Amino acid sequence: MTTDEGANNNELLIAACREDNLEMLEQVLSSDHSSYDINHTDAFGNSALHYAAKYGSQGCLEVLMYYDGINVNVTNNSEGDTPLHKAAGYQDPEVALDMVQHLIKKGASAQIQNKLKQTPIDVAPSGTHDEIKKYLEKAILGAQVDPRDIPQSDNDESDGEPSDDD
């Protein structure tokens, strides 16, 4: 590809998320899957997911969450931040919480430390982002609990016998 042809789909993917341009993002994602890499990173190691989280592009972040194989725990080169670090530190606490919740549900780890040994909880501003900090703390605790250690509740539909999962 020559520079006369314009940006390639990987560059457009990142630009769409940086600019919160859902139309551009959907155009790239509807093209031939071999023409882009959903986990492409730029020279700084930032993926489209990093940019969506950094710039509060909720729509783009939500669309990216539907793609199998998206790496929600990719770290960038400059700070060692994951998209969850970027989302937790986003200035609008409501937008930040929404993005954090989407990332955690997709499997983002709240325990990854960046180059400054900060987890996403550490980069969430105190005072304004307390709800985010609580959500991330619960996510960490939830990741440490083995589901087999949680007693199953009795209900009327149970026959008293252990299920195949037990």
Buried (B, 14 or more C-beta within 10 A) or exposed (E): EEEEEEEEBBBBBBBBBBBBBBEBBBBBBEEEEEEBBBBBBBEEBBBBBBBBBBBBBBBBBBBBBEBEEBBBBBBBEEBBBBBBBBBBBBEEBEBBBBBBBBBBEBEBBBBBBBEEEBBBBBBBBEEEBEBBBEBBEEBBEEEEEEEEEEEEEEEEEEEEEEEEEE
